[in-house]
Amino acid sequence: MSKFGELIDGNAPLLLVFFEEQETIDTEFHPILRDVAAAIGDQGKVIKIDINKNLKLSEALRVKVLPTLMIYKMGEMVWRQSGEQDANTLIALLNEYID
């Protein structure tokens, strides 16, 4: 998990999206995440994490409902929510944490 620590340690906000490949709801959510990533550009990041490939991390963060979304900034979780969100909501949330 040291790579995770390096990932979340940046000054730019990082949106983590925990999902499962087989879930059709999650595949419908991916275009929204692309829109969010395009809107924030290089001022932040959007990273999708498949819970089946990252089981230890998912367990450590107590991910129980999919999708689970988290925003990290400077190593701290500043927002967390389970369930899908629309692009405008996610963009507004990330913008709150952009310096």
N, C-alpha and C positions, 0 to 999 in steps of 0.2 A: 504494500500500500504506500510505499514511499513515492512511487510515481504519482499516486493520487494527491499526495501532499504537495508535490511540485506543480501539479495541474491547477489546484485551487488557490495557490499562493499568490497569484498575480494581482495587479492593481485593477485590471479591467474586470467587469462582472462576467461571470461564467454561469450559463444556464445548463444544468445537467438534467437530462430527461431519461429516466429509467423506464425501460419498456421490455416487451418480449416479442421476438420475431413473429411468432405464430398468431398474435392477436391482430385481428382485422381492424379493430378500432385504432390501434397504434399505427398501422400502415396508412390509414386515412389522416392521421395527425402529422405525418412527416412533411407534407407540403406546407403546412402552417409553420413548422419549424424552419423550413428553408426560407420562407418569407421573413421570419424573425431574424434569421442570420443575415439575410441580405439587407434588411433595414438597419441593423446595428453596425454592419460592416466590420472594420477592424477595431471598433471601440469595445467589443465584447466577443464572447464565443458561445456557441450552442453545441453541446456535445451529447450525443445519444449513447446510452449505455445499456446493452442487452444484459438483463439480469442473469440469463443462463450462462453467459460467458464471463460474468463478473459476480459470481455467487457470494464470495466472501465480502466484497464491498457492499453488495446489496443487503446482506445480513447485518453488517456493521452499522449501516445507516438505517436499519429497520424499515426497509422498503417492503410494504405489504400490499399496497394497492397500485395498480398500473393504469395509466402512467403516473409516476411520481416525479414532480418537477422541483428542483432546488436551484437557488441562486447563491453562489459563493462569491465573496470578494475579500481579498487579502487574507485568505485562509479561514474565513468565518462564513458559516451559513447565515444568510441574511433574510432568506425567504424560502418557504417550502409549502407545497400544495399537492394534493393527490387529485387526479382527474385532468381532463383536457381543458385547455384555456384557448381563447381565440388569440390571433396574432396581435391585434391592437393592445390587448391587455398585457401580453408578454413583452411587447416592445416598450410600453409605458413603464412596466416594472423594471426592466433592464436600464432604461434611461434614468431612472431614479438613482442608480448606482454608478453611472458614468461620470467621471470627473470633468 
